[in-house]
Amino acid sequence: MIDKNENIKNKLALLPDTPGVYQYFDKTGKIIYVGKAKNLKRRVSSYFNKVHDSPKTNILVKNIYDLQYIVVKTEEDALHLENSLIKAYKPRYNVLLKDDKTYPWICLRNEYFPRVFLTRKVYKDGSKYYGPYANVHLAKTVLGLIRELYPIRTCNYALTPENIEKNRFRVCLQYHIKNCKGCCVGKISEQEYNGYIEQVRQILNGDIHQLSNH
């Protein structure tokens, strides 16, 4: 019978230099970690050819008895497949090794006068989330473009009709530099504002035609 180390060594030798997703299994055959890679051979091999700074990573490697991989076309495909597998199997070490390096989403908030912003957390609150973006710079560029094109508010006020009617807010700097039309003090109707939001929604859905008609 091939022992653990020999089995891993044989699997590493067969890894391709392509994007993909890898899965690690413990001695019972249970998935304990799922990861993605731009280059499967380089990424997976890096787990086994050095001692890691993180004790948790070293413990993970010690418990790997087998591995499998799935080749995909792009790094973005790998990201989406990784997310799907983690949700399906909830591997133990994906939870233990989780840090702040999660990928951002662009959130279109479910609220009066909706905000559009980057977030690394997704909530089931009726908001619409676009992403995740493997390229953080791209996400910031898209958000920056939206804010340049449309006067979407950035404040976190609870802009309910009742609060606006009671004059509970004041316009901020964003209004004075013409980045916002003052929805907090009723200077733009909800209907007009939602017209901007509908255009933002179409852009985030990939309808670039909206940009050319702006």
N, C-alpha and C positions, 0 to 999 in steps of 0.2 A: 504493500500500500504506500502511495506517495504521501510523505509527511507534509505538514502545513507549509513550511518554508519552501520546499521543492515545488509544491503546487503553485504558490504565489510567484515564484521565480519563473516558472513556465508561462504563467498568464502574462506577466510583465513583458516577456520576450515577444509576445504576439500583439501587444498593444499598437494601434496605428497612430500616425502623427496627424490626427484629424480632430475636429470638434466632436464632443460627445458627452455622454453622462455615464458615470461609473457608480456601481453599487457594491458595498462591502457587506459580507455575511459573517456571522459568528459561527461557532462550532456546531450549533444546532440548525444552521441553515437559515437563520432569521436575518433580515436586512437590518443593519445597525447604522448605516450611513449612506447617504446619496450625495453626490457632488457633480459639478459640471466642469468642463475643461475646454479651453481653446485648442489644446494639444493633449490628447489623452495620454500618450506615452510619457511626455514630460511631467504632466501633472500627477498622474497616479504613481509613477516611479519615485517622485519626490517624497512620498509618504514613507518609503521603505529604505531609502539610502542615507538617512541621517537621523540624528536625535533632535527632536523638536523642542522649541522653547516652551511650548505649552504642555504641561503635564497631562491635560485631558487628551491632547492629540496623541501623545505617547501611549496612553492607555487604550485609545481607539485602535492604534496600529497593533498593539499586543493582542487585541481580541479579533483581529481580522483573520479568518481561516479560508476565505474564498472571495473572489471578486468577479463581477460581470460588467460588461460595458455595452452601450448602445451608441452607434455612430449616427450623427446627424449632419446636416449640410452647413449650418451656420452656428455661431456662438449664441445668437438670439434663440435659435431653436433649442439649443442645449439648456438655456435658462428656463424656457417654458416647460420643457420636459422634466427638468429637475424639480421645479415647483409642483408639477402634477404628481410626481412620484413621492415627494415628501408629504404632500397632503394625503396621498393614498395609504402610505405605510407608516408615517410618523416615526421614522427611525430614531432610536434613543440618542445617538450622538449628534444628530442634527440639532436636537434641543440643547444638549449639554455644551456644544461648541458654538451655539448661536451668539452672534455679537451685533454690533451696530452697522456692519457692512452689508445690510440688506439693501436691495435696490429700491429706488424711489418710484412713486406713482404720481401722476398728476390727478388731483382730486377736484371734481366739480361738486361743490358742497350742496347738499339738500337743505336749503334754507331760503328765507326771503332775501332777495338781491344776492344771489349765490356768489361765493368767492371761488377763485381758481388758484390752487397752490400746490406745492410739492409736499409729499408726505411719505414716510417710510412705514406707516401703519395703516392698515385697511380695516374699517369698521363697517358693520352691517347696520348702517344708519340711513339707508336710502340714497346716499351720495353715489355718484358715478366715478369710478376709478379707471384711469387709463395707464397702461403699462403692464408689468414693471419695465423700467428703462435700464438696460444693462449699461448704457452710456449716460452717466450723470450729466455730462456737459450738454448732451443732446436734449435732455429733459429740461435743463435750465434755459437752453436756447429757445425751445418751443414755448416755454412759459413767458420768457422775455418778449418774444414776438407777439404773443397774445396780448400782453399788457401794453405793448407799443401800439397795437391796432385798435384795442377796445378799452374804454374807460371803466375797467372792472375794479371794484373796491378791494382794498387789502386789509381794512380794519376788521376787528372781530366783534363789532357791536351786534346786539340782537335787534336787527332792523325789522321788527314787527310793525304792522300798520299802527297799532296802539302806541308804541314807543315813539314812532316818528311824529304822530299827531300831537303827542304831549311835549314835543320839543326837548327830548332828553339828551340830544347829541349836538355837537358842534362840528362844523367842517374842519378837516385837518389840512396839513401841508399838501397832500395828494390832490385835493380840490384846487388849491391855489396854483399849483403847477400844471393843472389841467389833465391830471392822470385819472381823475374821478369827477363825476358830475354832481356830487353832493346828494347821493341817495339817502344819506342819514338825516337830511333836513328837508326832504321832499322836493328837491330841485329836479328830479327825474322820476318819471312814473315807473311803476313796476313793469308795465307792459313794454315800455321803450327799453328798459334795462334788459328784460328777458329776450328782446330782439337781438341784443349783443351776445347774450349767453347762447342763443340758438346757433349763431355763427361760430362761436367758440366750440360748441359741441360738434359741429360739422367738421371743423378743422382737426379736432382731436380724433375724430373718426376717420381721418385721412382724406377728406374732401378738399383738396388743395384748390379746387375751382373757386372756393370762397375767397381765397387770398387774391386771386387775379381780378375779382370783381369788387374788391374793397375800394 
